[in-house]
Amino acid sequence: MSVSDILKIIKLKIPNIKIKFVNSKIMNQLSYDVSNKKIINQGLRIKKSSIKKSIFCTLKLLNGEKNLDFKELYKIN
């Protein structure tokens, strides 16, 4: 997803958000491979939920909501 795609999803929950794009040098243009083996071995499985649900959950966290149901996004063994 592009930054623009993610912003469109955020605007669904916060329609009046003001976004300011800046023209600055990108400090890190490296690519990474990330392994989820350790977290899976601990019993956490990420459900195939949409990125939209994940962004909405993150917005709730940032707004200080305490009673979030993470079962929507994760399966904990």
C-alpha positions in Angstrom: 0.0 0.0 0.0 1.1 3.5 -0.6 1.1 6.3 1.9 -1.8 7.8 -0.1 -3.8 4.5 0.3 -3.3 4.5 4.0 -4.3 8.2 4.4 -7.5 7.4 2.6 -8.3 4.8 5.2 -7.4 7.1 8.0 -9.7 9.8 6.6 -12.6 7.4 6.8 -12.4 7.7 10.6 -10.9 11.2 10.9 -12.4 13.1 7.9 -11.1 16.5 9.0 -7.5 15.4 9.5 -5.0 17.8 8.1 -2.0 16.2 6.3 1.1 18.2 5.5 3.5 16.6 3.1 7.1 17.7 3.4 9.9 17.6 1.0 12.8 16.0 2.8 15.4 13.4 2.1 14.5 9.8 2.9 16.9 8.7 5.5 16.5 5.0 5.1 15.9 3.3 1.8 16.8 -0.2 2.9 14.6 -3.2 2.4 14.2 -5.8 5.2 13.1 -9.4 5.4 11.2 -10.0 8.7 10.6 -13.4 10.2 7.5 -14.1 12.3 8.7 -17.5 13.5 9.5 -16.3 17.1 6.1 -14.8 17.6 4.3 -17.8 16.1 6.2 -20.1 18.4 4.8 -18.0 21.3 1.3 -18.8 20.1 0.2 -15.6 18.4 -1.4 -16.0 15.0 -2.3 -12.9 12.9 -5.8 -13.3 11.4 -6.2 -12.5 7.7 -8.0 -9.2 8.6 -8.0 -6.2 6.4 -5.4 -3.5 6.7 -8.4 -1.2 7.3 -9.3 -3.0 10.5 -5.7 -2.8 11.7 -5.5 0.9 11.0 -8.8 1.5 12.8 -7.5 -0.4 15.8 -4.2 1.6 15.8 -6.2 4.8 15.7 -8.2 3.7 18.7 -5.0 2.9 20.6 -3.6 6.3 19.7 -6.8 7.9 21.0 -6.3 6.2 24.4 -9.0 3.5 24.1 -8.4 0.9 26.8 -11.1 -1.7 26.0 -10.0 -3.0 22.7 -10.8 -6.5 21.5 -7.6 -7.7 19.9 -9.3 -11.0 19.1 -10.5 -9.3 16.0 -7.0 -9.1 14.7 -5.1 -11.9 16.4 -5.6 -15.4 17.4 -3.9 -16.2 20.7 -3.4 -19.8 21.6 
